[in-house]
Amino acid sequence: MAQENIYQKALDSLNIFLEEQLLDNEPGAALVISHQGHIIFEEYYGTANVLSKERLSAEHLMGIASMSKQFEGMAVLILVEQGKLGLKDDIKSHLPELPIEEGRISISQLLSHTSGLPELTQDIHFMHHLDKKRSVQEIIDLAFIQDIRHEPGERYQYCNTGYTIMEKVIEKVSGMSYATFLKKHLFEPLQMKHTYCCDLEHDAQNIADRYLQDSTSIQLAEYIHFSNLIGGGGIISNARDMHQWNNALLNGHHLPKNYQKLWEPILLNNGTSTNYGLGMGISSHQGHPFYYHPGMGSGMNSINLIFPEQQMGIVIIRNVSNPSLSSVQLAMMIADLLIE
């Protein structure tokens, strides 16, 4: 294809570099680069299982961790378009039982990490028992053992709790489970045939093994029941399905008319931009804007990134924590090669 030929020399150099960096006997990395709706680079490095030396392939699924947040943001925008939610809605109007004051926190603040709510991953009991399956309400209750961190809208402070709460709201106003809602409104229309959302009754199934790696060893990551990650991190996918998602973000097909609000910067109370929307961050590279979200967790290290001007998408999904060359670093190296 013509668009592939434009970048072929750079892509060949990239592949040589990656084959040197991402070794056959180490945890894997799935990489898909698309341009104008077409895949121009697709490679799989390393293993899905280090012990058996099973090579990572297009068929393997992996956890995408916080890359999941963009799907929840889009779910909310679908409900906004349906007239069932408003981004300025007081969260207490939907969940009056929450232990916060009425009129303080809006839906957009929950999704933009500006709510000031406690961060559930800072609760020791929660983090030390991720092998236990939990309901959304159990997770929310654990989060609120801690204190509110700051006034709503005062600053940007990453908060998974907001996404757990919004999952409950989505279920309440839609009348269906969060996993079913995503499948019906996003995964099926976009032909993301291998992507699904975990919950209390559905743990991660048939995924590549997850690993922890440092300079001296590679170890299996601890078992996690993925119900603990619902809302902000509980989606399982692969690079080809995420390519389908990137195409939708670039052309709007099968998305609500308001879909670009996903990366419209939310402002703090003082008017400062957060450089974050409703599930995607906003940045620029050599003067060209891009929208992105990384995903990092135990045995997971990924990023999804789109350059709208160039109609380019970059997806990297890995089954390892804290690799020496992170997915974010790798994505920026690709941007250096391809974005002028």
C-alpha positions in Angstrom: 0.0 0.0 0.0 1.2 3.5 -0.8 0.9 4.7 2.8 3.1 1.8 4.0 5.7 2.6 1.4 6.1 6.1 2.7 7.2 4.8 6.0 8.9 1.5 4.9 12.5 2.5 5.5 11.7 3.8 9.0 9.6 0.7 9.8 12.4 -1.6 8.7 14.8 0.2 11.0 12.3 0.0 13.8 11.9 -3.8 13.4 15.6 -4.4 13.5 15.9 -2.3 16.7 13.0 -4.1 18.4 14.4 -7.5 17.5 17.5 -6.5 19.4 15.7 -5.0 22.4 12.7 -7.5 22.8 14.3 -10.9 23.1 12.7 -14.2 22.1 13.0 -15.7 25.5 11.5 -12.8 27.5 7.9 -11.6 28.0 6.2 -10.3 24.9 5.2 -7.2 23.2 2.4 -6.8 20.6 2.8 -3.7 18.3 0.4 -2.4 15.6 0.9 0.9 13.8 -1.9 2.2 11.5 -2.1 5.0 9.0 -5.3 6.3 7.4 -7.2 3.2 8.6 -4.7 0.6 7.4 -2.2 -1.4 9.4 1.3 -0.5 8.2 3.3 -2.4 10.8 2.3 -5.4 12.9 4.8 -7.5 14.9 4.9 -9.7 17.9 8.0 -10.1 20.0 8.9 -12.4 22.9 6.7 -14.9 24.6 3.2 -15.4 25.9 4.7 -18.0 28.3 8.4 -17.8 29.2 8.6 -21.3 30.6 7.1 -23.1 27.6 8.7 -20.6 25.2 5.3 -20.1 23.5 5.7 -17.1 21.1 3.4 -14.2 21.5 1.1 -13.9 18.5 -1.9 -12.0 17.2 -4.2 -14.5 18.8 -3.0 -13.8 22.4 -5.1 -11.6 24.6 -3.6 -9.4 27.4 -4.8 -7.1 30.1 -4.6 -3.4 29.0 -4.8 -1.9 32.5 -5.6 1.8 32.5 -6.0 1.9 28.8 -9.5 0.7 29.8 -10.4 4.2 30.9 -11.0 5.5 27.4 -13.8 2.9 27.0 -15.6 4.1 30.2 -15.3 7.7 29.0 -16.9 6.8 25.7 -19.6 4.8 27.5 -20.5 7.9 29.5 -20.6 10.0 26.2 -23.0 7.5 24.7 -25.3 7.9 27.7 -24.9 11.7 27.5 -26.0 11.6 23.8 -29.0 9.4 24.9 -30.0 12.0 27.4 -29.5 9.7 30.4 -26.5 11.6 31.9 -25.0 15.1 31.9 -21.3 15.7 32.3 -22.1 18.4 34.9 -24.4 16.1 36.8 -23.8 16.0 40.6 -22.7 12.4 41.2 -24.9 12.3 44.3 -28.0 12.7 42.0 -27.2 9.3 40.7 -25.7 7.6 43.8 -27.2 9.4 46.8 -25.7 6.8 49.1 -22.1 8.0 48.5 -20.5 9.4 51.6 -19.8 12.8 50.1 -21.5 16.2 50.2 -24.2 17.0 47.7 -23.3 19.3 44.9 -19.6 18.9 45.2 -18.4 16.5 42.5 -19.5 16.2 38.9 -19.3 13.3 36.4 -16.6 15.1 34.4 -14.5 15.6 37.6 -14.8 11.8 38.3 -13.5 11.0 34.8 -10.8 13.7 34.6 -9.1 12.8 37.9 -10.0 16.2 39.5 -12.6 14.9 42.0 -10.3 14.8 45.0 -11.7 11.4 46.0 -9.5 8.9 47.9 -7.4 6.7 45.6 -8.3 3.0 46.1 -4.8 1.8 45.1 -3.4 3.5 48.2 -5.5 1.3 50.5 -3.1 -1.5 51.8 -6.0 -4.0 52.4 -7.2 -3.5 48.8 -3.7 -3.9 47.2 -2.7 -6.9 49.3 -5.8 -8.9 48.4 -6.2 -8.4 44.7 -6.6 -12.2 44.3 -10.0 -11.9 46.0 -12.9 -11.2 43.6 -14.8 -8.1 44.7 -18.0 -6.3 43.8 -18.0 -2.7 42.8 -19.6 -1.7 46.1 -16.9 -3.5 48.1 -14.2 -1.6 46.2 -16.0 1.8 46.7 -16.4 1.1 50.4 -12.6 0.3 50.7 -11.7 3.5 48.9 -13.8 5.7 51.3 -11.9 4.4 54.3 -9.4 7.1 53.4 -10.0 10.8 53.5 -10.9 13.2 50.6 -7.5 14.4 49.2 -8.4 17.8 47.9 -11.3 20.1 46.9 -13.0 19.0 43.7 -11.5 20.8 40.7 -8.6 22.1 42.7 -6.0 19.9 41.0 -5.4 16.9 38.8 -4.6 13.8 40.9 -4.9 10.4 39.3 -7.9 8.6 40.8 -9.1 5.1 39.9 -11.9 5.4 42.5 -13.8 7.8 40.2 -13.9 5.2 37.4 -15.2 2.5 39.8 -18.0 4.9 40.9 -18.8 5.7 37.3 -19.1 2.0 36.4 -21.9 1.8 39.0 -23.6 4.8 37.5 -23.4 3.4 34.0 -25.1 0.2 35.2 -27.8 2.1 37.0 -28.8 4.5 34.2 -28.4 2.0 31.4 -30.2 -1.0 33.1 -27.5 -3.4 32.0 -24.1 -4.6 33.3 -21.1 -2.6 32.4 -19.6 -5.5 30.4 -22.8 -5.9 28.5 -23.1 -2.2 27.8 -19.5 -2.1 26.3 -20.1 -5.2 24.3 -23.4 -3.9 22.8 -22.4 -0.3 22.2 -18.7 -0.5 21.4 -17.1 -3.9 21.0 -19.7 -5.4 18.7 -20.2 -2.3 16.4 -16.5 -1.9 16.1 -15.9 -5.6 15.5 -13.6 -5.8 18.4 -14.3 -9.5 18.5 -11.8 -10.5 21.1 -12.2 -7.7 23.6 -14.2 -8.1 26.8 -14.7 -6.5 30.2 -14.1 -8.5 33.4 -16.3 -8.2 36.5 -17.3 -10.0 39.6 -18.5 -13.1 37.7 -16.1 -13.0 34.8 -12.3 -13.1 35.5 -9.7 -12.8 32.8 -9.7 -15.9 30.6 -7.2 -17.3 28.1 -4.7 -14.4 28.4 -0.9 -14.5 28.0 0.9 -15.0 31.3 1.9 -11.8 33.1 5.4 -11.2 34.4 7.6 -9.1 36.6 11.0 -8.4 35.2 14.1 -6.7 36.5 17.8 -6.8 35.6 18.4 -10.2 37.3 15.2 -12.2 36.9 11.8 -12.8 35.3 9.0 -14.0 37.6 5.3 -14.7 37.2 3.2 -11.8 38.4 0.9 -12.5 41.3 -2.6 -13.7 40.5 -5.2 -10.9 40.2 -8.9 -11.3 40.0 -9.7 -8.7 37.4 -13.0 -7.7 39.1 -10.7 -5.4 41.2 -9.8 -3.4 38.1 -13.4 -2.9 36.8 -14.0 0.6 35.3 -10.5 1.9 35.2 -8.5 -1.2 34.2 -10.5 -4.4 33.7 -10.5 -4.8 29.9 -8.8 -7.6 28.1 -7.9 -7.0 24.4 -5.3 -7.5 21.7 -3.4 -5.1 19.4 -5.7 -5.8 16.3 -8.8 -5.0 18.3 -7.2 -1.8 19.6 -6.4 -0.9 16.0 -10.1 -1.1 15.3 -10.7 1.2 18.2 -8.1 3.7 17.0 -9.8 3.8 13.6 -13.1 4.7 15.3 -11.4 7.5 17.3 -9.9 8.9 14.1 -13.0 8.8 12.0 -15.9 8.7 14.5 -17.6 5.7 12.9 -20.0 3.9 15.3 -19.3 6.5 18.0 -21.6 9.1 19.5 -21.5 12.6 17.8 -19.8 14.0 20.9 -17.0 11.4 20.9 -14.2 14.0 20.6 -15.0 15.2 24.2 -13.0 12.1 25.2 -9.9 14.2 24.8 -11.2 17.7 25.3 -9.1 19.1 28.2 -10.9 19.5 31.5 -10.1 22.8 33.3 -9.4 23.2 37.0 -11.2 25.7 39.1 -8.5 28.3 38.4 -8.8 27.8 34.6 -5.6 25.8 34.2 -5.8 22.9 31.7 -5.4 19.4 33.1 -4.2 18.1 29.6 -6.7 15.2 30.3 -10.2 14.7 29.0 -12.7 12.0 30.0 -10.3 9.0 29.6 -7.5 10.1 27.3 -4.6 12.5 27.9 -3.6 15.3 25.5 -0.1 16.1 24.5 2.0 17.1 21.4 5.1 15.8 19.6 7.1 18.2 17.4 4.1 20.5 17.4 1.6 17.8 16.4 -1.2 17.0 18.9 -1.8 13.4 20.0 -4.2 11.7 22.4 -3.2 8.8 24.4 -3.5 6.6 27.5 -0.9 4.3 29.0 -1.8 1.1 31.0 0.5 -0.1 33.8 -0.2 -2.8 36.3 1.1 -6.0 37.7 2.4 -7.8 34.6 1.0 -5.2 32.2 2.6 -2.3 30.4 0.9 -0.7 27.4 -0.1 2.4 25.5 -2.7 3.5 23.0 -1.9 6.7 21.0 -3.4 8.5 18.0 -2.1 11.4 15.9 -5.3 13.0 14.4 -3.5 15.2 11.8 -1.5 12.3 10.5 -4.4 9.8 10.9 -2.0 7.5 12.7 -2.5 5.1 15.6 0.1 3.3 17.7 -0.8 0.3 19.9 1.6 -1.5 22.2 0.5 -4.2 24.6 2.9 -6.1 26.8 2.6 -8.8 29.4 5.4 -7.5 31.7 5.8 -4.8 34.4 8.4 -2.1 34.3 10.4 -3.3 31.3 13.7 -1.6 30.6 12.2 0.0 27.5 8.6 1.0 28.5 5.7 1.1 26.1 5.5 4.9 26.5 9.2 5.2 25.6 8.8 2.9 22.7 5.7 4.9 21.4 7.7 8.1 21.5 10.6 6.5 19.6 8.1 5.5 16.9 6.7 9.0 16.8 10.3 10.3 16.3 10.6 8.0 13.3 7.3 8.6 11.7 6.0 12.1 12.7 7.7 15.1 11.0 
